[in-house]
Amino acid sequence: MSENLDVSGNSEQSAEESEVVTLTLNDVLELEDEMIQDAAAVLGASNDKACSYNDGYLKRQALYSCLTCIPEAKDDPEKGAGICLACSYHCHDGHELVELYTKRNFRCDCGNHKFNGTKCNLCHNKTELNDLNRYNQNFSGIYCVCHRPYPDPEDPLPDEMIQCIICEDWYHSRHLGVEIPSGPFAEMICGTCITKHEFLLHYDLSKTKTSEDEVKEEDSQICRKPQTKCENVGAKFWQDISWRKELCTCPDCMELYKKEDVLFLIDPEDPVHLYEEKGKAKAKEVVETHNRNFMNSLDRVQLVEAIAGYNDLKENLAEYLKKFVENKKVVKEEDIREFFDGMMARKKQKVSVPHFCH
């Protein structure tokens, strides 16, 4: 469905426009920026040219599951495999891929024993299996306790998906069994993981620290896990990642984390948002470097022309859109095409220098 762009800044619509989907110009720009930021957050820290296999089990990376190469994974996630960003481009282009967002402590499976003889185009010295990789139902393309795909064509209800930081599965907010916080939160642990890791019930950040707690913090050999614990009421939300610093690191608790395979909770580099910030920073650096190299490659005349061309485009577009704002009209696709056709015509007129014979 084609959508028209409303730059009037007015949300009121006439009867004729009531069925037209409109967005303000700011809406479009903000949506585009949000999409770019989201992509950079997930993919920015990944290498899109070299397979990540030789980097070992990465603390976090963007992954995909290929259901074309391993169709049996649709029924059994343990038969599934995770492939890195580069392999999704160079080894599985055009395949049915499930986007897994990010997973921790994972090594690229592309071309190993799970692929039944199909080799990786980027890396040829892979082991048969990556024994430390962990697979869940996401590798089959399903999520949540409802075991449904996302987006779900049979689900008429719009609902956000929230990832558990322990099992890394995604859950519909309405299926978490608790009321979602009205304010912002940094991390969520699903009810299943809370039940599985009972020690988490001992940590309640709403409680005030006592002087006894502070003494315990000074001695790493003394267990500082609170004696009391909360009732298991389902998923647990944390306002920020500082709650992880409250986890006791005495020898007994460290042994417990190791036994329950959750040592990553005390790793300061584990939180997803830190990975996302690195991705955004890397993407920004790449863009800035590209722009700087491009500008440096221009001579003075080309540089002046590039700046002038940008300013010309900006001024003319603003002037062109102004009439739509004044008349509260909707900008349609043909209007934008008309503008750029006009710009191209003006450019041709400028570069077509007539030659006269004398």
N, C-alpha and C positions, 0 to 999 in steps of 0.2 A: 504494500500500500504506500503510495507516495504521500508525503507530508509537506504542507506548505509552511513557510516561515513567516510569522507575524512579528514585525519589528516595531509595531506601534507602541509597545509597552502597555497596552490596554487589554485587560483580560475580558472586557465586555465584547460580545459578539452580536452582529445583526442576525436576523432570521435566516438570511441567505448563507451566512457563514457558520451556522450552528452545527453543521455536520463536518466542518473542516477542522482537522487537527492542526492546531497552531502552537508555535513556540516563539518566545521572544528571542531576539538576537543574543542576549546575554545567556538565555537558557541553552542555546546551541553551543556557544563558546564554552560555557561551564561544563556541559555534558562531554564535549570533545576533550577538554582538559582532564576531566575525571577519568575518561576511558584511557587516555595516554598515561596518566598517573598509575592506574590500576595495572596496566600492562607492564609498565616499568617496574612496579613493585614486585611482581611475580617473576618476570623474565629478565629484568635488568641485570641481576647478579649472575645470570647463567651465560655460558659460552655457546653461541649459536653455530659455531664452526667446527669445534673439536669435541669429540665424545668425552664425557666426564669420567669414564671408567678408570683411567689411569690416575685420577685424583683420589681413588679409593672411596670409602664410605663417607660421603659428604654430610656435614652436619645438617644441611638443608639445601634442597634444590627443587626446581620445577620438574615435574614428571608427567608422563603420559602412559596409558595402557593401550596397546594395539590389539583390537578385536579382529582385525583382518588377518594378521599373522597367527593369532592364537584364539580362534573362535570358541574353543572349549572354555575359555576364561569367563564367558558369559554365564556359565552354569557353576563354575568352580573358581573362586578368586585365587585360591592357592596355586592354580595353574597359570595364573596371570603373570605378567612381567611389567616392570617399570622401565621406560626408556627416557633418556635425557632430552633436553631441548634440541640439541644439535642432531641427534638421531631421528627425532620427529620430522626434521626438515630433509635430511640427506638419506634416510633409510626407509621412511614410512610416509613419504609424501603421497597424498591421495588416499591413504588408508583410513579406516574407521578408528579414530583415536578418542580415548576418554581422557579428558583433562583432569588431572589429579591435584591441581594446585601445587602445593609443596609437600614433601615428605622428609622426615629427618633420618639421618644415618642410613642412607640408601646408596647403592652402587648400581650403575646402569646395567640392565640385563640384555640390552639389544644384541642379538646374534649368539646368545649362549644356548645351552641345551634346551631351554624352554621353547626355542624357536624352530625346533625340528629341522635343523640343517641350514636354515637361512642365516647367512653371516652378516655381521655389521659392516657397513661400507667405510666406516671411519676408524675402526680399531679391530685388529685381528688376533690379539693375544689374550683373549678373555678365557676365564675359567668356565667350567661347565655350569656351575651355579654360584650364586652369591648367598652363602649360607646365613649371613647376618641380616639380609633383607627381610622386612616384615610386610605381609600382604593382608589387606582387609577387603570387604565387599566392594569398596570403591573401584578396585581393579576390574570388577565385572560391570561397572557403570551404574551401580545402585548405591543408595545412601540411606541413612537414618534408620530408626526402628521400624519404619514402614517398608523398608527394602524396595524403594522406588527410584527410578532414574530422576535426574535433574537436568534441565527442566522436565517436568512430568506432563505429557500431553493429556493425561486423563485426570489431572488435578486442577479443578477450576479456581481453587483458592490461592491467591498470591501470598507467598510466605518467604521470609528470608531464611537462609541456611547458615548455621553457626557451627564452627569446627571445634571439636573437643581437642584440647592440647595434649592429651595423653594417647588416646586411641587414634586420633587424627581422622575419625569419621566425621561426616557432616550431618546435622540434624535440623529438621524443620523446627522453628521456634515453638510451634504449637504441640510438638511431640516430646518436648523436654520434661514435661510433668511438673514444671514450676512456672511461676510468673516471671516474665522477662523484665529485668531492671528498666526503669523508665529513663535513667541516666546512662551515660556512656560506661562501657566496661571494656577491659583489656583482654581478658581470657575467660574461657568457660571449660569446666570439666563435667562431662556427662554423668548422669546418675549411676550408670553401669560401672564406670571407672571409680567413682567415689566409693561404691560398695566393694569393689575389688581391692582398692587401696585404702583401707580403713584408717590409716594414720592421718589422712587428710581431714578427717572429721575433728581432729584435735586442734585444728588451726582456724580461729575465728578472729579476723582482723578488727572486728567491731569492739573487741574487749580491750580494756586499758592494761598496759604493761604494769607489773608490780616491780618493786625494788628487787625482789627475789629473782624475777626473770632477767633483770639487767645483770645481776651477779653471775647467773648461769651463762650469759652471752660472753662474758669475759673469759670463761674457761671452756675451751672446745671439747674437753673430755667429759664434761657434765652434760647430761641430756637436758635439753631445754624444750622438749616437746611438752605442751600443756597437758596436765593430767585429765582435765575435763574434756568432753567432746560433744559436738553438736549431734542432733538427731539426723539420720540420713533421710533427707526429704527430697532427694532428686539431684538434679544438676546444681552445680555451684558456680557462681560468677565472681570474678575478682575485678575490682575497679582499676587496678594497675598491676604491673608485673612485680612490684616491690614485695608482694606477698611471698614470693619465692625466697627472698632473703630471710624470711622468718622461719623457714624450715630448719630444723635442728641438723647439725652436721657432726654430732658425736659419733664415735666408732660404731655403736650399736645401730643408730639410725642410718648411717652410711651403708652398713651391711644390709639393712632392710631394703633400702632403695636399690641396691645392686641385685638383691634376690628378686625383687618385684619388677626389675628392669625399668626403673624410672629415674636413674641417675641424672638424666638430662634435665630434670627439674631444677637442679642446683647449678646447671651450666649457664653462666650469664649470657652466653651467645645463642642460647636455644630459642628464645621467644620469636615468634613469627614476625612481629612488627620490626624487630631489629634487622632481619633479613630483608624485609620490604624497604626499609630506609636505605640499606646498602644498595638495593636494586635501583631505587630512584636516584640516588647520588651517582651511581655508575652511568645510568642512562643520561643524566644531565651532563655529566662530564664528556660523554661521547658526543652529544649534540653540540656542546660548546666547542669542543676540539674540532669537530667537522666544520662548524661555522667559522672558527678562527682560521683554520687552514684554507678554507675557501676564500675568505677575505684577504688573507696574506698572498694567495696565488694571483690576485688581481693587480694589474698595474694601476697607476694613479687615475688614468682616464676611465678604466673599467670600474674602479671602485666608486668614482663619482657618479658614473652612469647607473651602477647598481643601487646606490643610495637614492639617487633621483628617481629611479624607477619604482622603488618601494614607496617613497613619499608620494609619488604621482598616483600609484594604485590606491594608497590609503586615503588620500584627499578626494579622489574621484569616486571611490566607493562610498565614502561618507556623504558626499554631495548627492549621489544617486539614491541612496537610501533615505535621505532627508525628506524627499517628496512623499515617500510611503508613510513616514512618521507623521508628517503634517496632514495627510489625507486619511490617516488611519486605515491604510490599505494593507492587504496581505501580499507579501513578496512570494511569487511563484517561481517554479523552476525556470520557466521561459524568461522571466525578468532577469534572473541571474545570468542566464546564457546570453541575453541581449546585452548586458553590461560588459561581459568579457569579450563578446564579438566586437563591441564598440572600441574597447581598449586595444584589441588586436588591429583593428582598422586604423586607429590613430598611430599605432606603432609602425605600421607599414607606410603610412604617409610620411612619418618622420625619417625613416631610413631610405625611402625612395627619393634620391636626390636627382633632379632632372639635369640632363646634359644638353647644352645648346652649342650649335656650331656657329662660329662667327666667321 
